[in-house]
Structures are given as C-alpha cells and as structure tokens.
Amino acid sequence: MKKFILVFALLFSLSATFTSCRDQKSTGDKIEEAAEDTGDAIEDAADDVGDAVEDVADDNK
C-alpha cells in the first residue's frame, strides 16, 4: 500500500510540473492562430482544385 501511495504521489508531482509549465495563450492569440490555420487550409484546397482543373483540361486536349 505504501508503494502505491508513493507511486501515485510521484505521478501527481510529475503531472503537476508538466501541466503548469505550458505556454498560456490569450484569446486573441488563439483567434489569430485559428484564422491563419483556416487561411492555410483554404489556400491548400484552392491549389488542389486548380491542379484538378488543369489535369482535366490536359486530358481533354
């Protein structure tokens, strides 16, 4: 039982250490990051569509 308590205490200490050291982001930073990710996803989708259109155009020649 004593070993169980010691292991539990050690795991709790480690988890508290690692979760308290995380970088805290403000709401504005989170919104800005989400907007950038969305913009990147839209650009990637547009590139994929453009490539598909070019492939279809090449196939029809």
PyRosetta script that sets phi, psi and omega in degrees:
from pyrosetta import init, pose_from_sequence

init()
pose = pose_from_sequence("MKKFILVFALLFSLSATFTSCRDQKSTGDKIEEAAEDTGDAIEDAADDVGDAVEDVADDNK")
pose.set_psi(1, -37.1)
pose.set_omega(1, -179.2)
pose.set_phi(2, -65.5)
pose.set_psi(2, -39.6)
pose.set_omega(2, 178.8)
pose.set_phi(3, -63.6)
pose.set_psi(3, -39.8)
pose.set_omega(3, 179.2)
pose.set_phi(4, -60.9)
pose.set_psi(4, -44.6)
pose.set_omega(4, -179.9)
pose.set_phi(5, -65.0)
pose.set_psi(5, -40.7)
pose.set_omega(5, 179.3)
pose.set_phi(6, -66.1)
pose.set_psi(6, -42.7)
pose.set_omega(6, 178.3)
pose.set_phi(7, -63.7)
pose.set_psi(7, -44.3)
pose.set_omega(7, 178.6)
pose.set_phi(8, -61.0)
pose.set_psi(8, -43.2)
pose.set_omega(8, 179.3)
pose.set_phi(9, -64.4)
pose.set_psi(9, -40.0)
pose.set_omega(9, 179.2)
pose.set_phi(10, -65.5)
pose.set_psi(10, -45.8)
pose.set_omega(10, 178.6)
pose.set_phi(11, -63.4)
pose.set_psi(11, -39.9)
pose.set_omega(11, 177.5)
pose.set_phi(12, -63.0)
pose.set_psi(12, -41.7)
pose.set_omega(12, 179.5)
pose.set_phi(13, -63.8)
pose.set_psi(13, -43.8)
pose.set_omega(13, 179.4)
pose.set_phi(14, -64.9)
pose.set_psi(14, -43.3)
pose.set_omega(14, -179.2)
pose.set_phi(15, -66.4)
pose.set_psi(15, -37.7)
pose.set_omega(15, 178.4)
pose.set_phi(16, -65.8)
pose.set_psi(16, -37.2)
pose.set_omega(16, 179.7)
pose.set_phi(17, -65.7)
pose.set_psi(17, -47.3)
pose.set_omega(17, -176.0)
pose.set_phi(18, -73.9)
pose.set_psi(18, -32.8)
pose.set_omega(18, -179.8)
pose.set_phi(19, -78.8)
pose.set_psi(19, -25.6)
pose.set_omega(19, 180.0)
pose.set_phi(20, -80.0)
pose.set_psi(20, -14.9)
pose.set_omega(20, -178.3)
pose.set_phi(21, -94.5)
pose.set_psi(21, 5.1)
pose.set_omega(21, -179.0)
pose.set_phi(22, -69.5)
pose.set_psi(22, 150.7)
pose.set_omega(22, 178.1)
pose.set_phi(23, -73.4)
pose.set_psi(23, 125.6)
pose.set_omega(23, 179.9)
pose.set_phi(24, -91.5)
pose.set_psi(24, 124.4)
pose.set_omega(24, 179.7)
pose.set_phi(25, -104.4)
pose.set_psi(25, 143.4)
pose.set_omega(25, 176.2)
pose.set_phi(26, -79.4)
pose.set_psi(26, 166.8)
pose.set_omega(26, 179.6)
pose.set_phi(27, -62.0)
pose.set_psi(27, -38.5)
pose.set_omega(27, 178.5)
pose.set_phi(28, -62.6)
pose.set_psi(28, -40.9)
pose.set_omega(28, 178.1)
pose.set_phi(29, -64.3)
pose.set_psi(29, -40.4)
pose.set_omega(29, 179.6)
pose.set_phi(30, -64.2)
pose.set_psi(30, -41.9)
pose.set_omega(30, 179.8)
pose.set_phi(31, -65.7)
pose.set_psi(31, -43.4)
pose.set_omega(31, -179.9)
pose.set_phi(32, -62.9)
pose.set_psi(32, -42.6)
pose.set_omega(32, 179.0)
pose.set_phi(33, -64.7)
pose.set_psi(33, -40.4)
pose.set_omega(33, 178.8)
pose.set_phi(34, -65.6)
pose.set_psi(34, -39.3)
pose.set_omega(34, 179.1)
pose.set_phi(35, -65.6)
pose.set_psi(35, -41.1)
pose.set_omega(35, 178.3)
pose.set_phi(36, -65.0)
pose.set_psi(36, -42.5)
pose.set_omega(36, 178.8)
pose.set_phi(37, -63.1)
pose.set_psi(37, -40.6)
pose.set_omega(37, 178.6)
pose.set_phi(38, -65.6)
pose.set_psi(38, -42.9)
pose.set_omega(38, 177.9)
pose.set_phi(39, -61.2)
pose.set_psi(39, -42.2)
pose.set_omega(39, 178.1)
pose.set_phi(40, -63.7)
pose.set_psi(40, -41.1)
pose.set_omega(40, 179.9)
pose.set_phi(41, -65.1)
pose.set_psi(41, -39.1)
pose.set_omega(41, 178.9)
pose.set_phi(42, -66.1)
pose.set_psi(42, -41.9)
pose.set_omega(42, 178.3)
pose.set_phi(43, -62.4)
pose.set_psi(43, -43.4)
pose.set_omega(43, 178.9)
pose.set_phi(44, -62.2)
pose.set_psi(44, -42.7)
pose.set_omega(44, 179.6)
pose.set_phi(45, -64.8)
pose.set_psi(45, -41.1)
pose.set_omega(45, 178.9)
pose.set_phi(46, -63.9)
pose.set_psi(46, -39.9)
pose.set_omega(46, 177.0)
pose.set_phi(47, -63.5)
pose.set_psi(47, -41.9)
pose.set_omega(47, 179.0)
pose.set_phi(48, -63.2)
pose.set_psi(48, -42.1)
pose.set_omega(48, 178.7)
pose.set_phi(49, -65.2)
pose.set_psi(49, -43.0)
pose.set_omega(49, 178.2)
pose.set_phi(50, -60.6)
pose.set_psi(50, -42.4)
pose.set_omega(50, 177.8)
pose.set_phi(51, -63.5)
pose.set_psi(51, -40.9)
pose.set_omega(51, 179.5)
pose.set_phi(52, -65.1)
pose.set_psi(52, -40.4)
pose.set_omega(52, 178.6)
pose.set_phi(53, -64.0)
pose.set_psi(53, -42.5)
pose.set_omega(53, 178.6)
pose.set_phi(54, -64.0)
pose.set_psi(54, -39.5)
pose.set_omega(54, 178.1)
pose.set_phi(55, -62.9)
pose.set_psi(55, -42.4)
pose.set_omega(55, 179.5)
pose.set_phi(56, -66.6)
pose.set_psi(56, -40.7)
pose.set_omega(56, 179.7)
pose.set_phi(57, -64.3)
pose.set_psi(57, -40.8)
pose.set_omega(57, 178.3)
pose.set_phi(58, -66.1)
pose.set_psi(58, -36.5)
pose.set_omega(58, 179.5)
pose.set_phi(59, -68.5)
pose.set_psi(59, -28.2)
pose.set_omega(59, -176.6)
pose.set_phi(60, -87.1)
pose.set_psi(60, -2.0)
pose.set_omega(60, -178.6)
pose.set_phi(61, -79.5)
pose.dump_pdb("model.pdb")
